[in-house]
Amino acid sequence: MENLPLHIIINPDLYTKNPESSVLGQKIVSKSIEMINALGFEDFTFKKLGLEIGSNESSVYRYFESKHALLVYLINWYWSWIEYKLVFSNLNVPSPDERLTHAILILTAEINEDHSFSYINEVLLNKIIVSESSKAYHTKAIDAENEKGYYKTYKRVVQRISDLVLEINPKYEFPHMLISTVIEGAHHQRYFSKHLPSLTDFEEGKNNIVRFYTNLVFNALAKK
């Protein structure tokens, strides 16, 4: 995927000014990823971000109305990128089993940086998704934000892979539950492997998380 001319489109309701439209906007996104990963979402502020990028706090507010809006933007960017990877990996792959295997790998494997996007560090962004993304939608405003389409890309990824599940086993009752469990569960296992290792069976170099969820999905879909 390296060096392909790619552009990820984000819902314009998620920003006040498109950060891709200027060098400053791209710097705001890039540096915020670094800082949220380093500090945690609670301790990250636009004032601290402004100091890091050599600008004032008000310049950040010209792009995002709040740090919550920025986090939702980052989540949407991530899931749009994952959707691109899903489509790209399954081009000209006729077997639904193989396409589902590719999809599970993309959802559960460790992330490598994609140099098609110069100002986004996908490795750090994935760490934010793993540790911070639930803070975006565990809020009182979730229903209103959902109606505005804030989480459309995440839901679209789940739907895309749920369709693959039903292609393999049209009678399977719980495709969305299965795939959202894979996504959130894999994130928990990545987090546990770094911080609470006794809660997981992760072993460096053995791809246990990928293998576990691949087995889980295909065992669930086995026709009885």
N, C-alpha and C positions, 0 to 999 in steps of 0.2 A: 504494500500500500504506500510505500515511500514515494514522495515526489509527485503524487497525483494531484491535479488541481481541484481541490475539494473545498466545498463551502457548506457549513452546517447552518441551517435556518432555524432561528429561535423565535417563538411567539413574541411579537413586539409588545404585548401587554406586560412582559416580564422586565422591561427596562424603560427608563425615561428617555434615554438617548442610546442608540445602538452602540455598544462598546467596540464593535468591529469597525466602526466608521472613522476611528482616529487612533493614532499611536497612544495617546493618553488612555483611551478606553481599553485598548488591548493590554496596556501596562496595568491598569486597575484589575482586570480579570486575572492576569498572570500572577501578579504579586499577591492578590487576595487568596489564590489557591495555595501559594507558599505559606502565607501567614495563618490561614485557617488550619492547615495541616500542622504547623508548628505550635500554634497557641491554643487551638481548640476554638470552636465557634463562639462560646460564651465570652472568652477573653479577647476575641478579635473585635476591633472597632474601626469605623471609618477614619477616626482621628489618627489612630496608629497607622492605618494604611496610607493616609495622606503624607505622614512623615516619611514613610518608607519610599514613596514614589516622588518625593520632593515637590509635593503640591499641597493645597489646603483641603480641609475636610469638605468644604462646599463643592469642590470640583468633583468629588466622588458622588455626591448627591445629585449632580446633574445627569448621572448615568443610572443610578439606582436609588429608589426612594428610601430603602432601608437595607440593613444587612440580611434580613430575612428574604427580601426580594433578590438580593445577590445570590444567596444560597439556592433559591429556587431556580434561578437562571443557570447556575453551575450544574444543578441536577438535570435540568432539561438538556443542557449541552452534552452531558455525559451519556444520557440515554439516547439522544439523537446519534451520537458517535457509535454507541453499541448497535443501534439499528442499522447504521451503515455497514458495520462489520458483519452483521448477520446476513445482510443482503449480498455483500461482496463474497463471503465465504461459501455461499450456497449457489453461486452462479453455475449453471450447467451441471448441477449435481442432481441426477434423477431420483435417487433412492431417498425416500422420506426418513428412513432409519439413519442414514448417513447425515442428512441435513439436520435432524434432531440432535445427533451426536455432536456435530459442529456447533450447534446453538448452545448446548449445555456447556461445552468447552469454553465458549466465549463468555458465558455468564459466570463461570466458576473458576476459571484459571487465573493465575496472577497476570497482571496487566503489564505490557511492555509499552514504552513510549512510541507514539505514532508521529513520525516526523513530517507527516502531511500537514500538520497544524503547528506552525512555528511558535506561537505564543502560549500554547496550552501544554502543560505537563500532565499527561493522562495518568501517569503512575501516581503522582500526588493527588490528582483529582479522584482517582479510585479510592485512595485512603480516606478522603473526605466522605465519599459515598458510603463506605463501610462504617465509618465511625460517627458521622454527623447527619446523614441524609434524613433519618427518621425525625429529626428536629424540625424539618421543613413541614411535614404533614401531620405531626402530632400537636396540632394547635386548634384553638377554637374556631379559626377562620377556614379550616380545611374545606368545609362544604361550599362556601362561597368561592374559594380559590379553585376548587374542582370544577365548579360551574363555568368559570372563566377559562378553563382549559389548561391550568397551570401544570397538570400532571399527565397531559395527553400523551407525551412521548413515552413515558414509563408504561402507561396502560397499553400503548400501541405495541411496544416490545412484547409484553405479556400476551397480547392477542395474537401477534404474529407466531409466537412459538406454541401457543395453545392450538392454533390451526394445524400446526404440524403434528401435535399430539393426536388430534382427531383424525388426521389423515392416516395415521398408523392404526388407531383403534377408535373408530367412529362411535362406539358405544361407551367410551370412557366418560364417566359422569362429572369428573372434577378437573378439567384441564386448566382452568385459571388458578384454582387453588394449588394445583401441583406446581405450576411454573412460578407463581409468586412465592411459594414455599422454597423452591430451589434457589431463587434469587436472594431472598432475605436470609434463608438458612446458610447459604454459602458465605454471605457477608458476615454473619455471626461467627461462623467457623474461622474465617480469616482474622476476625477481631480476637477471638479466643486464642488462636494460635500465637498471637503476639503478646497477649496480656493475661489470659487465664488458660494456660495450656492444658491443665488437668481436665478441662471440660471438652476437649477435642482429641482426636486421634491423628492430628496432623503430624507428618514427618517430612522433614526437608528432603526434597529431591524425589519423593515417591508419588506426588500428584494425588494424594489421598482424597482431597476435597473433590476434585474432578471425578475421580473414580467412584466415590461414594454416591454423588448425585446422579451420575450416569446410570449406575446400578439401580438406584432408587426409582428413577423415572421409568426405565425399561421393565423393571419388575412390576411396577404399578400398571403398566400398559399390557402386560402379558395376558393374552386372552385365555380365560379359564373355561 
